[in-house]
Amino acid sequence: MAVLATHDLLAKVFVVWSLAFLILALLSAAYLISKRRADALARPIDSLVEAIQQLAAGRLHEDIPIASGDELGELIGSFNLLRASMQQTQEKLREANALLEQRVTERTTDLATLNQVLTYQIGVRNQTEIALRESEARLRAMTRAIPDLVFVVDEDGRYREILAAGQNRAAATIAPSHDLPVNPPPRAPDSRRRREAPDTEPKQATIGITPLRDRLLHEVYSTEMADFFYDIIRRALETQQIQIAEYELQTASGLRWFESRTAPLDVKFDNKAAAIVVAHDITKRKSGEAQLRQAQKMQAIGQLTGGIAHDFNNLLAVIMGNLELLHEQLTAQPRLHELAQQALKAVDRGTHLTRRLLAFSRHQPLLAQPTDLNKLALGMLELMRRTLGANIQINTLLDNDLLNTLVDPDQLESALLNLVINARDAMPNGGELTLETANILIEEDYATQQADMQAGLYVVLVVSDTGVGMTPQVLERAFEPFFTTKETGKGSGLGLSMVYGLVKQSGGHITIDSQPNQGTRVRLYLPTIERSVQALHEPHTVDVSLRGQGEIILVVEDDAEVRLFAVNALRGLGYDPLQAADAETALQVLATTPEIVLLFTDIIMPGQMDGVKLASEAQRRYPKLRVLYTSGYTEHALIGDGHQVEGVDVLLKPYRKADLGKKIRLLLS
C-alpha cells in the first residue's frame, strides 16, 4: 500500500512536472510566436516612426515600402501620400522663401538707398531750417533796428503785416487825440549843471504792433486820414509805381510828421493785391526846416531893418544937426525956439527907434563885459516890482554856482525889463513871474535841432509867467519887429525883437515856450566865459570946456549932408575942420596938412578903403594922430562879433553937437 501510494505520488509529481514543462513549452512557443508576430508588426511601425522623425527633420525623400495590404499597409500608404504632399509643400515653401528672401534683399537695398537719400535730405532740411532760423533772427534784428514803420496793407485798406514798428515805439504808436496827455508846464532848472538834449518821447503804454494787424484804416485813423492813406495805396496798386507822401499824424507822443513810400507787392494776401509802406519819422527834419526858414526870415528882416536903420540914422543925423544949429540961432524967438525943441525931441524918439532896430538886426555896438546874471537880476528886483505892481508875485530860482557870461549888462537889463513888461501885460489879473538861472550843457544833438546854435556850456536866464500865453500863430511871429498883439499905442512890437537881436549878437540863443492859458517861458542862453576877460571901463569924464582951440580936424564922410553938418558943428565948437568924401582924398589932405590932430571918419565908406583901413594907414604914417569913428551901422570887422573893440572910440549916428564936442575934447585932452 505504501509502495502503491508512493508510486501514485510519484506519478502525480511526474504529471505535475510534465504539465509544468508542457505549459512552459507552450509559453515559450507562444512567446516566440508572439515575439515574431510582434517583430513583424513592430518593424513597419518602427520604419514609420523613423520615417516620421526623418520627415520632421526634412531628410525623408522616399516612400516607405508597403509589406502588406492590412491596416498597417494602408497607414503606411497614407503616410507616404502625406510625405509626398509635405515634400511638395516644402519645396514650394522653399521656392517661396527664396523668392521672399530675394525680394526682401531687393527691398532692403531699396530701403537702404532711400534711407541714404532721406538722411541726406533730412540733413539738408535741418541745415536749411537752421539757416532759415538764423535768417529770420537776423531779419527780426534788422527790422527791430529799423527806425521806420514798415507794414503791408491790402487793396481793401486792411493791415496784413506789421514788419517793423521803428526803434521809437512811442512815436509810432497811433492814438486818438482825446487820449493824448496834456503837455505839463516846463519845469524850473535846478541848481546843478544840466544837459540839454533832444526831447525824449514819453514812456507811456503803447498799443504795440500786433493790434494793427487785420484792422482797417478807417478803424485806426480819422475818416480824412484813412481816405488819404487809402488813395495812396490805390494809386500805388493802379500805377505799379512807388508813391511818396508827407503828412502830419496824431500819435501817442503828439503830432509828428512822416514821409511814407508806398510800393506795390507781387504777392497777394487772400487773393487780394497789397502794398508795402515804409513810413519815416521826419519830425526833427520838419522842425529843423521850420527853424531854418524862421532863422532865414529873421536874418532877411534883420538885414532889411539894419539897412533901413542905417539910412535913417544918416537922415536923422542931418535933421538933428540942422535942427540943433537952428535951435541955437532961435534963442531970441521963443515960439520958434520951442518948435525947434519939439522937433529935436521927435528926432530923439526916431533915434531911439533906429537903435532898437539895430539891436534886432544885431548891428548895435555892444560894450560887453563879464556879467553875473544873478547879480544883474537881483539888482533889478525893485524896478521889476514897481513895474509889475502888487498883484504879481516875483519868484527867483537862482543857481548859486552860476558861471559868468560876456554880455553888455546895460543892454541885457533893458532886454530883461522888456520881458518883464510883456509878462505884466500877459497877466492883467495878476499872477506869478519867475526868474531862473542855471548852468546848462548844450549837447550836439540838441544844438543841431536849433537854428544858429553851437554845442557847449551856457548860462541860461529863464523868465516865465502864468499869463494868457500865445497861440502857435502868434508864437511864430513873436520876434518879428513891429509885430504886436497889444492895442494900438500900447506897444511898438520891438521889445522881443530887441531881446532877440541882443542874444544872437552876444553869441547866444533864445527860445519861447507858450500855450494859450498856460503861460509863457522865455529862455536866454548865453555862452559862458572860457577865459579871463577884463571888463570894459568907460573913461572918466574930464570936466573941460567943449570949446576947441582952433585945432585942425579932418572930417571924412561920404554923405555930403552929414559931412556938412559935422563941419558946421566942429566950426561952431571952435575947431578948424577940413573935409574929404573918401579915403584917398583924406590921405591926400593929411599929406598936405600935417597939422591935423584928429581924424573924424565914418566906418562904412565906398571904395577899396573904408574908415578903419583909412585910420590904420593914417596912424601908420602919423603915429600921434587921434581917431574918432562914427557910424549908424556896425557890420564891420571893427566891431568883430558885435562887441566893440577895446580902445576904439565910436560916436553913433545920429549924434548931437554936444556929444561930438565931448568925444573930441576927451580924445584931445
HELIX and SHEET records of a PDB file:
HELIX    1   1 ALA A    2  ALA A   57  1                                  56    
HELIX    2   2 GLU A   71  ALA A  145  1                                  75    
HELIX    3   3 ARG A  169  ALA A  172  1                                   4    
HELIX    4   4 SER A  177  ASP A  179  5                                   3    
HELIX    5   5 THR A  210  LEU A  212  5                                   3    
HELIX    6   6 LEU A  217  VAL A  220  1                                   4    
HELIX    7   7 THR A  223  THR A  239  1                                  17    
HELIX    8   8 THR A  283  GLN A  329  1                                  47    
HELIX    9   9 PRO A  334  PHE A  360  1                                  27    
HELIX   10  10 LEU A  373  GLY A  379  1                                   7    
HELIX   11  11 LEU A  381  LEU A  388  1                                   8    
HELIX   12  12 PRO A  409  ALA A  426  1                                  18    
HELIX   13  13 GLU A  444  GLN A  449  1                                   6    
HELIX   14  14 PRO A  472  GLU A  476  1                                   5    
HELIX   15  15 GLY A  495  GLN A  505  1                                  11    
HELIX   16  16 ALA A  560  GLY A  572  1                                  13    
HELIX   17  17 ALA A  583  THR A  592  1                                  10    
HELIX   18  18 GLY A  611  ARG A  621  1                                  11    
HELIX   19  19 LYS A  657  LEU A  668  1                                  12    
SHEET    1   A 5 TYR A 159  ALA A 165  0                                        
SHEET    2   A 5 LEU A 149  ASP A 154 -1                                        
SHEET    3   A 5 LYS A 272  ASP A 281 -1                                        
SHEET    4   A 5 GLY A 254  PHE A 269 -1                                        
SHEET    5   A 5 GLN A 243  THR A 251 -1                                        
SHEET    1   B 3 ARG A 194  GLU A 196  0                                        
SHEET    2   B 3 GLY A 431  ILE A 442  1                                        
SHEET    3   B 3 ILE A 392  LEU A 397  1                                        
SHEET    1   C 5 ARG A 194  GLU A 196  0                                        
SHEET    2   C 5 GLY A 431  ILE A 442  1                                        
SHEET    3   C 5 GLY A 456  ASP A 465 -1                                        
SHEET    4   C 5 THR A 520  PRO A 527 -1                                        
SHEET    5   C 5 HIS A 509  SER A 514 -1                                        
SHEET    1   D 2 GLN A 369  THR A 371  0                                        
SHEET    2   D 2 THR A 405  VAL A 407 -1                                        
SHEET    1   E 5 ASP A 576  ALA A 580  0                                        
SHEET    2   E 5 ILE A 552  VAL A 556  1                                        
SHEET    3   E 5 ILE A 596  ASP A 602  1                                        
SHEET    4   E 5 ARG A 626  SER A 631  1                                        
SHEET    5   E 5 VAL A 650  LEU A 652  1                                        
END                                                                             
